[in-house]
Structures are given as C-alpha cells and as structure tokens.
Amino acid sequence: MAEFDFSQAISDATSKLDLISNALDLDRLKASISDLEKQASAPNLWDDTENAQKITTKLSALQSQLRRIQSAYQRLEDVQTLVDLAQEEHDTDSLQEAEQDVLAIANDLDDMEIQTLLDGEYDERAAVVTIRAGAGGVDAADFAQMLLRMYLRWAERNNFKVKMLDTSYAEEAGIKSATFQIDDPYSYGRLSVEGGTHRMVRISPFDNQGRRQTGFAAVEVIPLVESTDHIDIPDSDIRVDTFQASGPGGQGVNTTYSAVRITHLPTGLVVSMQDERSQIQNRASAMAVLQSRLLVLKHEEEAQKKKELAGDIKASWGDQMRSYVLHPYQMVKDLRTGYETSQTQAVFDGDIDGFIEAGIRWRHEQRRAGNNTKDE
C-alpha cells in the first residue's frame, strides 16, 4: 500500500481552506457578527420576539461558521506538528492517528465548501416546503407522507426548527398535501435543490394482488418572505374562506372555524393553513406563504424575460428529479446529479445530506455554465 503523502494532503487542505475563507470573506463575516451582537445586546430586543429570534439565530449561525473556519486552521497546524514529531521519532501509531485527522479535516472542508456555494439571492432565507401527492392514488398519498417524514427527520438530525403550517390527510392513507417551515439560516438554499417531482416504485401494500405500483409526489420549496420584500396584496385581490380543521380520516380536530384558505384571484394561487390554534394566526401564516409564492412567481417571470433575451440556457431540472425504487431492487437515485445509494431506509429516515450536497454542487455548475453562455 502506498505511503500516505502528508505534505501533499496538508497542503491541499490548507489551499482549500484558504479558498473557503476568501469566498466567505472573513472580514465581512466578522463585521456582520459585530453588528448582530450589538443588536442582540439591545435592552428592548425581546419586545419583538419574532425579530429577536431571527437576530439571535443568525448570530449563532455566523459565530459557528467563524469558529469552524478558525478551528480548521488550528487543526491543520496541530496535525502538522504531530506529523513532524511522529516522523522524527518514527512513531507509526501517531502517524496513523495523524492520517485519520487529515482525512477528517478534508471531509469537514468538503462540507464547509458547500456553504460557499449557497450564494443565491434568497439562499440565506428560511424555507417553506410543500409536499403534494401526485399520480398514483393511495400509493402516491402514502409516498407523500413518507417524504414528509423524511424531511422532518432530516431537520431533526440537523437540529433545525420546524413549524407545521398545514396538513391535508387523504381518505385511505397518507396525505394529500402538507406545508411546513424551517427557520434556520440557509434552509432555503439547502432545501431548494429538493424541489421537483419525486417517484417511488414498490410492491404496493394497498394492492391485494401484490403488484408493483408507481407513485409520484411534488415537492415545492420557497423562501420565506421578509418585510423588506414589499409584496403588496390588495384586499380586493384575495378571497378568504374559513373552515373546520381536520385530522386523519377527515375527522374534525376542533369545533371552530379556525382553518383559513386564501385564494389570490389574479393568479389563482391557493394557500390553506390549519395547524395554528386561532383563525388570526392561520390567516397570518397563510398570507406569509402567499407572499412568498408571489415573490417566487415575480422572479420566475423576470428570469424568463432574461432567458428570452440571453437565449436558451439548458439548466432545467426536468419533471422527474429523483427515483426511490424499493422493488425489484433497492435504490434511490437523483436523475440530475447521478448521486445514488442502496440504503433506502436510511434515506427515508432523513439521511439525505449526500443528495442535498450533490444537488447544490450541480446547481452551482449549472449557474456557472449559464453565466459562461451569456458571456460568450
């Protein structure tokens, strides 16, 4: 077996860390932390609980990012010292330990590099995710619920805060749709690559003849609207309906008309909310999601105009972006990136970071290819 090249490995890791530091702009990062620390120390900070939570959450995320970079530099310095001493004393055990340390640092740098690729206009935002059952009947509804559990478990594994906004249950099993919000910084940047059509193939537990069935589900990811976005929605443009919230099997979960459905008349967009306790809370949540969808629609229209001016840039995700095959073999494969795994149960248990990171890298390459096309 070839001897591990410590000099090359440490040099490569240091160069990569320097690129990451430059991309994240440590001076700007420190300035942002300083500004947020001043805001967080204001005596009236918690007069506005929602804003206070945003400030403290973002501050914590940036501080963690800075500590991670500084720690990586220190780890590289420490491992170089360990290698020098071990080589001088021909200490093979310490050299093996150093090799494991270098490999661990390289793995951490790959993860840190992903952060530098989250440079889209709304990538820093919180995410609002909606899952809808598609073609496939009860299997599609069950698949939609499996995807909901997958994303909730992924959020739990990463200690992300989740707020359920709406759940519409199917009659026999599964869900018709579900909407939830993840408030941590860069949630949108990470989860936006999950948007698209997902397909599952398996032996249906709902088919009494045990036949193989295919179910589809759509995943929509939008950035949470903020007060600075200025999306004005006149009252005359919306219709608000109220109804009783319902649970699995269509049973009522309360006896008041607390659930809210808002229809945006000019576009036909419909948003329903029923997971809050009061009609006022559900209406506020529904309006926030409607504003987010209108914001995305506005930018899609602007992007389409730019695309028409620049010519056709082939950076489409396509209708079907991922397949989950449970029969006749076990495989989850992303059709855009080629990333795949046979550990299907782990995926449904929330182990999807590999898919997300591959998607972020894929998207970055698509954006870069599009920019190069426009520059030609």
N, C-alpha and C positions, 0 to 999 in steps of 0.2 A: 504494500500500500504506500502511495506517495506521501512524503513527509509534508505536514501542514506548513504552508508558507505564511508565517505570522506577519512578516514585514509587509507583504502584498495585501493581506487581509485587513490589517490595521490601517494601512494607507488608503485602501479603497473605502473603508468605513469612515475614516476622517474626511475624505473628499466628499462623500455622500452627505455627511452631517453638515459640512460647510455649505453645500448647495441648499440643503433644507433650511438652514439658518438664514441664508440670503433670501430665499423665497418667502420665508415668513417675516423677514425684516425685523430683527430683534429690537432695534431702536424704536420702531413703531409699536411693537408688541409691549415693550416696557412703558411707553408713553400712554398706551391705552389702559394698561393696568393701573398706572398712577392716577389717571383721570377717573377710572371706576372706583378706586379706593377712596378718592375724595368724595364722590357721590355716595358711596356706601357709608361713609362716616358722618353724613349729614344728620343732624338731630331729628329732622322730620321725615327721614327716609321711609319709615313704615306707616306714614299717613296714607300712602298709596301702596297697598300691599302688592298688587299685581306688578307695578313698576319696580318695587323693591326686590321682588323675586327675580325679575329679569336682570337687574343690575348685579345682584349677588351671584346668580347662576353664571352670568357671562364672566364676571370677575374670577370666579372659581375655575372656570374652564381655561381662561387665559393664563392664570397663575400656574395651573397644572401643565399647560403647554410649555411655558418658560422653564419650569422646573425639570421637565422631561428632557429638554434640549441641554440644559446645564448639566444634568445628571449624566447624559450620554457622553459629553466631553470628559467628565470626571472618570467615568467608567473606562473610556479608551485610554486615558492617562494611567489609570491603575493597572489595567491589563498589560500595558506596555512595560510597566515596572516589574510586574510579575514575570513576564516573558524574559526580560533581561536577567533577572535573578535566577530563574529556573535554568536558563541556558548556560549561565555561568557555572552553576552548581550541578549541571546535568541531572536535574530533578524531573524525571519523567512524569511523576504524579502531578506536579504543579503545571507542567506543560499541557497535560490532558485537561486540567481544570481551566487553564488559560484558553485552550481551543474552544471549550464549551462556552466560555464567557464571550469570546469573539463572535461565535455563531449566534448567541443570544442577542448580542448588541446589533448584529446585522439584521436579525429578524425584527427587532424593535424599530430599526431605521426604516425598514420597508413599510411598517405600519405608520410611522411618522411622516413618511413621504406622501402617503395618501392625503394627509391634511393639506399639503401644499397644492394638491390638485383640486381642492374644493374652493375654487375662485370664481364661481358663477355669481351673478348679481344677487341671488337670493339664497345662496348656499348656507349662509350663516343662520338662516331663519329656523324657527320651529316648523314641524311638518304636520299637515293634516292628511291622513291616509283614509281612503275609502275603498272597500273591497265589495265587489258586486258579483253575485252568481251569474254565469252566462249560460250558454247552451249546454244541455246535458241533464236537465231535470233535477231529480233529487240528488244525483251524484255531484252535480255542479254546486248545489246548495251546501252539501256536506264538505266539498272541497273548499268552498269559500270560507267555511268555519275553520277548517284545518289551516288555511293561510292566515286567518285572524289569530289563531292560537300561535302560529309560528312567529308572527311579528311581535306579538305581546311577549312571548318567551325571549325573543331576541332583545327587546327593550329591557326586560328584567335582567338578562345576563350582563347588560352594559350599564345597569343602574340608571336607566333613563326613566323620567317621569311620564306616565301615560294617563290620559284623561279620555274615557269613553264618552262619545258625544251622541251616538245613535246606533241602535241595533234593530234590524227588522228580521224577525225569525221566519223561516219557511214552515209550511204546514207539517210536512212529514219528518224532516230532519234538516239540520244545518241552518244557514241564514240566507236571506235574500240579499242583504247588504249590511255593512257596519262601517261606522266612521269613528276614528279616534285621533287624538292629538298627542304628539310627542314634543315636549317643550325644551329639551336640551339643545344647546347651540350646535349648529351644523347638522341637525336632524334632517332637515330638508335636503341638504347637499348629499348626504349619505343615502337616504331612502329614495330620492328622486330616480335613481337608476333602477328601482324596483317597479316603476310604472310600466304598465303594458298588460298583455294577455298571457295568463298562465294556464297550462294544460296539464291535466292528470289522466293517466291511463292505469286502470287496475281492474281486478275482478270485483264487480260491484257487490257490496254486502246487501244491497237493496233489490237485487235481481234473483228471483227464486230458482232460476236455471243456472246461476253461477257464471254468467257470461262476462266477458271483458267489456268495460264501458269507458267512455271518454267524457270528462267534464271540463268545462272552461270557467275561468273567473277573471274578472278585470280588476286591476289594482291601479288606483289613481292617487298620485301624491302631489300636493300643492303646498306652497309656502304659506305660513300663517300671515295674514295681513297685519300691518302695523299702522299706527296713527299717522305716520309720515307718508303713507301711500296715496292718500287723498282720492279714494274711490267713493264718489258721491252717488248715492242711490236715492232718488226722489221717492217719496211715499207712493206717488201715482204709478211708479214702475213695478210695484210689488203687490202681491195678494197674499195675505196671511190667513192660514186656516189653523184651527186648534182641534185636537182630538185626544182621546184617552191613550196613554202609553200602554204598550202591550208586551207580553213576555213570550217565552216558548210556547208553541201550540196555539198562539193567538189569545192567550188568557190576559185579562187586564191586570196591570200591576198596580194601578191606583184608580180611584173613582172620580178623579178630577180631570178636566181637560187641560192638562199641563203640557202635553206634547204640541210642538209647533211645526207647521210646514209653510215655508216661504217660497213662492213662485215669482221669479223675475220675469215679468211679462215680455220685455223686449227680446230676451234671448231664449226664454223657455226653461232656463236653469231652475231646478227644484232642490231645495235643501230641507231635510227633516231633522229635528232634534227632539229626543225624548228622555235622555239619561239624567238630566238635571231635575231637581225636585219641584221647581216652580216654572210657570209659563214665562215669566220675565227672564229667568236665567236661560231657558231654552231658546227664547227669541234672540237674546244677545249672542248666544253661541251660533245660532243659525245665520245671523247677519254677518258675523265674523267670517264664517266659512263661505258664504255667498260672496262677500267682498274679495276673499282670496281667489275664488274661482273666476270672478270678473277680472281680477288683476292678471291672472294667468291668460285668460282669453284675450285681454288687451295686448299683452306682449306676444302672444302667438300671432295675432293679426299683424303686429309691427314686424315680427320676424318673417312672416310670409311675404310682406312687401319687400323687405330687404333681400329675401331669397330670390324673388322675381327679378329684382334689379341686378343681382350678382350672378344669376344663372342657377341651374340645378346643382345643388351640393348633395351628394349621396351620403347622408348621415342619418337615415331613417332607422328607427328601432324595429319597424315591422310590427305586424299584428300579434304574432305569437313570439314571445321572447324567452320563455322557459318551459321545459317539459319535465314533469315528475312521473316517471314510469315505475310502477310497482309490480307489473306483470307484463311479459313473461320474465323480465329481469328487473333488477333494482338499479335505478339511475336517475339522478337529477342533473339536467344539462341546460346551461344557458346558451341559447342559439346565437347570440350576438358575440359573446366573448369566447365561446368554446369551453369555458370552465365547467367541470363536471365532477360528480362524486357518486359513489355507490352507497354512501351512508345516508340513505333516505330518511331513516327515523331520526338521525341527528339533525338533519335539515328541518324536519317538521318540529323538532324540539328547540328550534331557534338558532342553530349553528349555521348562519348564512353570511358571516363576515367575509368568507372567501368569495362568495358570489358578488357581494357589495363592492369589495375592493377591486375585483376584476372588472366590474361594471364602471367604476369610477375611472380606472385607467383606460378602459375602452372609450368612454365618453371624452376623456381628455384628448385622446388620439384623434377622435372624430372632429372635435373642435379645432385642433391644430391643423388637420387636413383641410377643413373648411376655410380656415384663415389663409392657408397657403394657396388655395384655389383662387380666393378673392384677390390675393396679391399678385397673381400671375398676369 
